[in-house]
């Protein structure tokens, strides 16, 4: 499910594509993508 924040439809679509490619539900895909992005920032 798309989080309750302002995310562009293009970004949401990319996360949805990631979820489908990795056999994840949207919640798990958002968690992986956000965790990976936060790791890159540290």
Buried (B, 14 or more C-beta within 10 A) or exposed (E): EEEEEEBEEEEBEBBBEBBEEEEBEBEEBBEBBEEEEEEEEE
